[in-house]
Amino acid sequence: MDTLTHALSGALVARATAPRDARISVAARVAAGFFAGAFPDVDVVLSFVSPITYLTQHRGVTHSIILLPVLALVLAWLFARIDRGKQVSWRDYFGVCLLALGLHIAGDVITSFGTMIYAPFSNARVAWSTTFIIDLWFSGIIVAGLAAAWAWRRSRVPAVMGLAALAGYVGLQAVQHKRTIDFGERYAETGAFGGAQVSAIPRPVSPFNWLVMVTEGNRYHYANVNLVRDTMPATPGPEAGFITRLNAAYAPLKQAQWMTVHKYGPDPSERELAARVLAHPKLGFYRWFADYPALYRIDRSNPTTCVWFEDLRFTTPGRDSNNFRYGLCSERDPDDWHAFRLLD
């Protein structure tokens, strides 16, 4: 999730759980929830170290359920120090910090990026893939809950109802995730793809927009589908807005357009090089991160050769960019490779 949505979710859970006899005001509690909810994304500073450091460490220790109590304690102590005008201690802020941080971690786990919730003891990335990373419906429910809580600020019921609606929305997305998996499994059975793995990845604009992925050996079969449409929407014209263009690419299940991508590219003569580069130790970080790595292109300009890969999770119809294209480049020496990120 984006950082603002995380912060707002922290404010909402802070209001929903505010006790009547608390020694800190509701406003102070909501403010603490807001900042604690945003805190784990402080690891964005890693992007200034290097793109590879950010890729391998983002959603790491600051998103750990193991370190969650420690982070909550540090933030609670800090908020208590700021709130010096009253007789409060870190204990008054600990609970709300724990809840806001925990909701942030949960909000990232439901996306497809992957969150290292067991850091620093494991770098395994957990991803439930029910919710797109920027979901306007998800964020809108939080905003509506906060607005209602402001309008009826003597009661915490509106905030509780907002959290309940949010949980219900994610539950709806989980059901759609299962439907998409079932659709992909039927396709795999029809194509007789032995040992194929089927997955579903949420897409933007609607909870009914999905990318269904069938992995068969070194080939990916995928389709962008909408689970409730009966007809394909009209092709958007040049004057169409960004949201319209994003939403238009998702076909009804009966009209699903399946695409096939070879992991090492369409040209058989290039596959040996692509396979060798992807297996190279210096690209190990990318193999760890990318769920569906596929050759993007090979650039040759004497004396340099660059082999670029993209993760198909982050290729969205209606957008030309993909923030997760990485590869290796070599000058002259075919064994001397160096890792880079490919910028748009």
C-alpha positions in Angstrom: 0.0 0.0 0.0 1.0 3.6 -0.4 2.3 5.4 2.6 -0.7 7.8 2.9 -3.1 4.9 3.0 -1.1 3.3 5.7 -1.1 6.4 7.7 -4.8 6.9 7.4 -5.4 3.3 8.4 -3.4 3.9 11.5 -5.5 6.9 12.4 -8.7 4.9 11.8 -7.6 2.0 14.0 -6.5 4.5 16.7 -10.0 6.1 16.8 -11.8 2.7 16.7 -9.9 1.4 19.7 -9.8 4.6 21.8 -10.8 3.8 25.4 -13.1 6.3 27.2 -10.8 6.6 30.2 -7.5 7.1 28.4 -5.0 9.6 29.8 -4.3 10.9 26.3 -6.8 12.7 24.2 -8.4 11.2 21.2 -6.7 13.7 19.0 -3.3 12.7 20.4 -4.1 9.0 19.9 -5.2 9.5 16.3 -2.1 11.5 15.6 0.1 8.8 17.0 -1.8 6.2 15.0 -1.3 8.2 11.8 2.5 8.5 12.2 3.0 5.0 13.5 0.9 3.7 10.6 3.3 5.4 8.2 6.5 4.7 10.0 7.5 1.3 8.5 7.9 3.0 5.1 10.8 5.0 6.5 12.9 2.3 4.8 12.3 4.2 1.5 15.6 5.9 2.4 17.3 2.7 1.2 16.5 3.9 -2.4 19.2 6.6 -1.9 21.8 3.8 -1.2 21.2 1.9 -4.4 18.3 0.4 -6.4 19.5 -3.1 -5.5 19.6 -2.3 -1.7 16.1 -1.0 -1.9 14.8 -4.0 -3.8 16.4 -6.5 -1.3 15.7 -4.6 2.0 12.4 -2.7 1.4 9.6 -4.2 3.5 12.2 -5.8 5.7 13.0 -5.2 9.3 10.6 -2.2 9.6 7.8 -4.6 8.5 8.8 -7.5 10.8 6.2 -9.0 13.1 9.1 -10.3 15.2 10.4 -6.7 15.8 6.9 -5.2 16.0 6.8 -4.9 19.8 10.3 -3.3 19.8 9.3 -0.7 17.1 6.0 0.0 19.0 8.0 0.6 22.2 10.4 3.0 20.5 7.6 5.0 18.9 5.5 5.0 22.1 8.5 6.3 24.1 9.0 9.0 21.4 5.3 10.1 21.5 5.3 10.2 25.2 8.4 12.5 25.1 6.6 14.8 22.7 3.5 14.8 24.9 5.5 16.1 27.9 2.8 18.6 28.9 0.8 15.7 30.5 1.5 13.0 33.0 1.7 10.2 30.4 4.2 7.4 29.8 5.1 5.2 26.9 2.5 2.7 28.1 -0.3 5.1 27.1 0.9 5.1 23.5 2.2 1.5 23.2 -1.1 -0.1 22.3 -2.0 2.3 19.6 1.5 2.1 18.1 1.3 -1.7 18.1 -2.1 -1.7 16.3 -1.1 0.9 13.7 2.2 -0.9 12.9 0.5 -4.2 12.8 -2.2 -2.8 10.4 0.6 -1.4 8.2 2.2 -4.9 8.0 -1.1 -6.5 7.2 -1.8 -3.9 4.5 1.4 -4.8 2.8 1.0 -8.6 3.1 -2.3 -8.5 1.2 -0.5 -7.0 -1.9 1.6 -9.0 -4.3 5.0 -7.3 -3.7 6.0 -9.5 -0.8 6.8 -8.5 2.8 9.6 -10.0 5.0 7.5 -10.4 8.1 10.1 -12.7 9.7 13.1 -10.4 9.3 15.8 -10.3 10.4 15.8 -14.1 10.8 14.4 -14.9 7.4 14.1 -13.0 4.1 11.1 -15.0 2.9 8.5 -12.7 1.4 4.9 -13.3 2.3 2.3 -12.0 -0.3 -1.4 -12.9 -0.2 -2.0 -11.1 -3.5 -5.6 -10.1 -2.7 -5.2 -6.3 -3.1 -3.5 -4.1 -5.6 -0.7 -2.0 -4.2 -2.6 1.3 -4.8 -6.3 0.5 -4.4 -8.6 3.5 -4.5 -11.6 1.5 -3.1 -9.5 0.4 -0.2 -8.2 3.9 0.5 -11.7 5.3 0.0 -13.2 3.1 2.7 -10.6 4.3 5.1 -11.3 8.0 4.2 -15.0 7.4 4.6 -14.5 5.8 8.0 -12.4 8.8 9.2 -14.9 11.3 7.8 -17.8 9.6 9.6 -15.6 9.4 12.8 -15.1 13.1 12.5 -18.8 13.9 12.0 -19.8 11.7 15.0 -16.6 12.3 17.0 -18.2 11.5 20.4 -18.5 7.9 19.3 -16.0 5.4 18.1 -18.7 3.3 16.3 -18.2 5.0 12.9 -14.5 4.1 13.0 -15.3 0.5 14.0 -17.7 0.3 11.1 -15.1 1.6 8.8 -12.6 -1.1 9.9 -15.3 -3.7 9.5 -16.1 -2.5 6.0 -12.4 -2.6 5.2 -12.1 -6.2 6.4 -15.2 -7.1 4.3 -13.7 -5.5 1.2 -10.5 -7.5 1.6 -12.6 -10.6 2.1 -14.4 -9.9 -1.2 -11.1 -9.6 -2.9 -10.0 -13.0 -1.4 -13.1 -14.6 -3.0 -12.2 -13.0 -6.3 -8.7 -14.3 -6.0 -10.0 -17.8 -5.6 -12.3 -17.4 -8.6 -9.3 -16.3 -10.7 -7.2 -19.3 -9.6 -10.1 -21.6 -10.5 -10.3 -20.0 -14.0 -6.6 -20.4 -14.5 -6.6 -24.1 -13.4 -9.4 -24.8 -16.0 -7.3 -23.2 -18.7 -4.2 -25.3 -17.6 -6.3 -28.5 -17.7 -7.6 -27.6 -21.2 -4.1 -26.9 -22.5 -2.8 -30.1 -20.8 0.0 -28.2 -19.1 1.5 -30.9 -16.9 2.7 -29.6 -13.5 1.7 -26.0 -14.3 1.4 -23.5 -11.4 -1.5 -21.1 -11.4 -1.6 -17.8 -9.6 -3.7 -14.7 -9.5 -2.4 -11.1 -9.2 -4.7 -8.1 -8.4 -4.8 -5.3 -10.9 -5.8 -1.6 -10.6 -9.1 0.2 -10.8 -11.5 -2.6 -9.8 -11.5 -5.5 -7.3 -12.7 -7.6 -10.3 -9.6 -6.9 -12.5 -7.0 -9.7 -12.3 -4.0 -11.0 -14.0 -4.2 -14.8 -14.1 -0.8 -16.5 -14.6 -0.1 -20.1 -15.6 3.6 -21.1 -15.3 4.6 -24.1 -17.4 8.3 -24.8 -17.3 10.0 -21.9 -19.0 6.8 -20.4 -20.4 4.2 -18.1 -18.9 0.7 -18.1 -20.1 -1.3 -15.1 -18.8 -4.5 -13.2 -19.4 -5.9 -9.9 -18.0 -9.5 -10.6 -17.0 -12.5 -8.9 -15.4 -14.6 -11.4 -13.4 -18.0 -9.6 -13.8 -18.0 -8.2 -17.3 -20.2 -9.6 -20.0 -18.7 -7.7 -22.9 -15.3 -6.2 -23.8 -15.3 -2.4 -23.2 -14.7 -0.2 -26.2 -11.1 0.7 -27.0 -10.4 4.1 -25.3 -9.7 7.0 -27.6 -6.8 9.3 -27.3 -8.8 11.7 -25.1 -9.6 8.9 -22.6 -8.4 9.4 -19.0 -5.7 7.4 -17.3 -8.2 5.3 -15.2 -10.3 4.6 -18.3 -7.2 3.3 -20.2 -6.1 1.1 -17.3 -9.6 -0.4 -16.9 -10.2 -1.1 -20.6 -7.7 -3.9 -20.9 -9.6 -6.5 -18.8 -11.7 -8.9 -20.8 -14.7 -11.0 -19.7 -13.7 -14.5 -18.8 -15.3 -15.9 -22.0 -13.3 -13.5 -24.1 -10.0 -13.8 -22.3 -7.0 -13.3 -24.5 -4.2 -15.5 -23.4 -0.6 -14.5 -24.1 2.5 -16.7 -24.0 5.9 -15.4 -23.0 9.1 -17.5 -22.9 11.1 -16.9 -19.8 14.3 -16.4 -21.9 12.8 -14.5 -24.8 11.1 -15.3 -28.2 14.4 -15.8 -30.1 15.8 -19.3 -29.6 19.2 -18.1 -30.5 19.2 -15.7 -27.6 17.9 -18.1 -24.9 21.2 -19.6 -24.0 22.7 -16.1 -23.2 19.5 -15.1 -21.3 19.5 -18.2 -19.2 23.2 -17.9 -18.4 22.7 -14.2 -17.3 19.6 -14.9 -15.2 21.5 -17.8 -13.4 24.5 -15.6 -12.8 25.4 -15.1 -9.1 25.3 -11.3 -9.5 21.6 -11.5 -10.4 20.8 -13.7 -7.5 19.0 -10.8 -5.8 16.6 -10.6 -8.7 15.9 -14.3 -8.8 15.0 -14.0 -5.2 12.7 -11.1 -5.8 11.0 -11.7 -9.2 8.1 -14.2 -9.2 7.9 -14.2 -13.0 11.2 -13.1 -14.5 11.2 -12.8 -18.3 13.7 -11.5 -20.8 12.8 -7.9 -21.6 15.5 -7.2 -24.2 19.2 -7.5 -25.0 21.1 -4.4 -25.9 24.3 -4.6 -27.8 26.5 -1.6 -28.5 30.1 -2.5 -29.0 31.8 -3.3 -26.7 28.9 -3.5 -24.2 26.2 -6.2 -23.9 23.3 -5.7 -21.5 20.7 -8.4 -20.8 17.5 -7.0 -19.2 14.7 -8.9 -17.3 11.4 -7.7 -16.1 9.0 -9.2 -13.5 5.6 -9.8 -15.2 3.9 -9.0 -11.9 4.5 -5.4 -12.5 3.6 -5.1 -16.2 0.3 -3.4 -16.3 -1.8 -2.9 -19.5 -2.3 0.8 -20.3 1.2 1.6 -18.9 4.5 1.4 -20.7 6.7 1.4 -17.6 7.8 -1.3 -15.2 9.7 -0.3 -12.1 11.4 -3.7 -11.7 13.6 -4.2 -14.8 17.1 -5.3 -13.8 19.9 -7.0 -15.7 23.6 -7.5 -16.1 26.0 -5.6 -18.4 29.4 -6.7 -19.7 32.1 -4.8 -21.5 34.5 -6.9 -23.6 35.0 -9.6 -21.1 32.0 -12.0 -21.4 32.5 -13.2 -17.8 32.7 -9.7 -16.2 29.1 -8.8 -15.5 27.7 -6.0 -13.4 24.1 -5.5 -12.2 22.1 -2.5 -13.0 18.5 -1.3 -13.0 17.0 -0.2 -16.3 15.4 3.2 -16.0 12.5 4.2 -18.3 
